[in-house]
């Protein structure tokens, strides 16, 4: 591994990655865990609040965009964060990501319209993309692939804690008369400030300054292609027909920008997504697995509160508590798999077990209705959580293991890119599925039951906040709830075969034991290394 020169401010000598002591690594991990908690809680704290937020500022058809706008920018910005950190140093970029997150969180809390909220969430996603990508890259800087499994369990636990605490905090804030849903955005700001202070005091990462050629055109082309495809997936069939000029235009834009991105990445001096990474079989197949696991993971996290609050009539706080089996399963499986990977160096078995469990969990969730016993619903969520814990972090390790040392940052960012892209596509596609089912299902049920909406309203006006739905007259309320139940059945059912496709991709990977140091082989099919970059000076991150 690349040697680290100079010492820390505390006088401790710095070592090459892999030579850090456990104490030094845990000091770095303390910063990473707080920062990752900040990023993760931004998504989980609003999950239980989303039905109320959408009911207050807009309609049910816009729920997917409140969630997917942040996922979109997280996805689009992740490769750029990784590349810039390789060029300018992790610490500097880490600070910027935390600041972007804090400012955009404040703007989201101040939003007065749905458009303002979606824009603020998009800016927040840029910060989240930097935090999540750089957390993994920094961990890769200070550990070897073999020992990384031990610490990746802590990364998974931070996500688990945020997933537990987020819905509970969000439910409490939404249910508080003195605070309200706006505080679901403000609550992350103190954590971001604390993380900034810790970064300055604890994070001492040297880096080798290189000649800088940032591929801004490549970043713009990749971001544009991602945006166009998500617009087509999330708004097609709602704002315009699938068979329409708008849909075909967006598809054409996606193809053109995607082709332009490929062309640009092949000719750029320092591309955002270096083409040589895609020469690796492990990189490609693990990326597909991460994409498809992210599809189901984010879909479940966004739409489970819809089931718990609208179908089951739970308060936001209680619905947060009901997700505990999923989160605890994810937490336990992530820590256990990380320790076993460190001990034996074998990783492939875990996603091969985890991905089918995710598919089974989605299939079980698709069968839930208003009468499902709560212990049984909790078991279904537990199955899903264990599957997620065995899969998501392990696939990141696999991608890192096959990357050259100089590519750790961008390879890690690419892994996060695949998972976030899967999540963004999942939320958009499942949101479109749910909206289509509600638009057709509820009117059909109303005709079947000889019901009509109140005078001066239409069916869309019935899809407000959970409290507004519960306040409807009993026949209308039951009809809306039954329509939601049918829609959510389809949403979860779609996630099952998607995840099984990820299982097939991982099954085709040729496993290589995780290496103890950079002198070991880089993988089963190491990609050709990029041209060496001129080293100018060793400087502090």
Phi, psi and omega in degrees: 000156183296129183291148177253124183265161176070178183243174179278171180296334182278357180094354179288133177292140177268144182246169172294154175306135186097340177255000175296141174285164178300321180297317179296318180296319181292330175295317176295319181298327180299322177291315183296320183292318177297316181294318179294324176301319177303312183292315184293321184292337179297330177270320185282331184290335180265354184299315179282342180271344186304314180303321179289317180299312182293323177294331182278313187262339185198207182250170180299329183292348180258000181302316183300326183284332174298321179278313189281342177297318177292319178296324179299309182288329173301313181297312185291328184271342186303312180298325180292319177302313181298317181293314180297326179290328175294329184269319187252349181107142185293317188297315181300315181290328179297317177300314182299318181299318179295321180294315178301317180298313183297314182295315182292329176296319177297318180294323178296319179294334181270356185302138179250345178227164179297323178298317178296319180295316180296320179296317179295321177296325177296316177295321178299323179297328177298314178296318179298320178300319178293317182296311184292318180293316184285332174301311180294321182292319179295319178299321178293331179293327189253002180226163171268160179304324183291314181279348183298330179301324180298318183272337177295334174299324177291323175299314177298325180291325177298318176297319180296316179298318179296324180290327175286309186289324184303303180299324179293313179296315180299317178297319179296316182294317180295322181280354181272126178294329184279340185246281179097180189293337181298332180286349174293338175267321181293332189297334181281344185296314178301323178294320179296320178295316178299320179295322177298318179297317180294323178301316182293326186272329191247320190280105180241091184241110173286160175210160179266118181287132182239166172298135189253124172225089183281129184274074182293323179297317178299317179299318181294318181294316179296314180297319180295319179295317179297316181297316182297317182291324179289325175299316180296317183288322187274329184254345176297135182085353178242293180282333177210161182288152176300317179270074183215164179298326180296315179299313181295325178295316180295320177297317179296319178299317179301314182295314182295312181293323178297316177296321177297323179295318178299314180299315182293319181293333178284335184255345184292146178294317179226082188292156177294314175240091184304129181302330183295339177297326183281001173282348182269124177299318180296316180302314183293312185287320177293326176297318177297317178299318179296318179301312185286328174293320177297324177306309183285321184298307183290327176299315179295318183294327182278321189261347172299316177300331176297317177296312186292321184272321184270311182286315183266351176071026181279155172288160177304320180296314182293323179295326175297317178297326183291340179276358182305318179302319179297315184290317180294323176297318178297316182296310182296317182292323180294314181293315182297315181294323178299317180292320180292324177296318178298321183289316189251345180076002181259134184235334192297327184299330186289310174292334177292334172272319187292317184296316173298327177294323176298314179299318178296317179299317178296321178296319179294319178297328182294342180266002183280144175219192185295339182258004181295126177303138184298321176300323179292319176299320177297322178295319178300318179292325178298315179302314179298316181297318178298318178299318179295319180295330180276351190243307197297308182289328183294323179293328174296316178301319181297318180293317178297322183296331181268003185261149173290155182306316182291344182257007184302315182299310183287327178293319178295317177298322178296321177298316177294323178301313181298315182293317180293321177297317176300319178295316180296315178296319180299313180296319181294311182295313181293327175295319177295320178297313181297314180298318179296319180292322178292318182297327180264325187286315183294313176300323179296317178295323180293320177294320180297325182260008178056050180244160175218149178293160178304155182304136178083007179233164173236184184299322180299330180290344179280345186264062179264211179291162179304320180294324178293321178294318179295336182277353179294159173301148189309312181298318179292318179301313181296325179292316179297317180296318178296322177296318176296319181300314179297319179296317180290328173306312182293320180303308183289327180294324179297326184291335186293303180295330178300315181291325178296330175297324175295323177300317180297320179297314181293324180301330183277354180285138172272110185290138171237134180301136180300137187276155179273341182197174184287350179281343178286169178298145183282348178158185183288333182214064186303138180286152176302135182287147177289167178299144182296146180258141181293129178267127183258311183198150174273127182224165180278144179292000000 
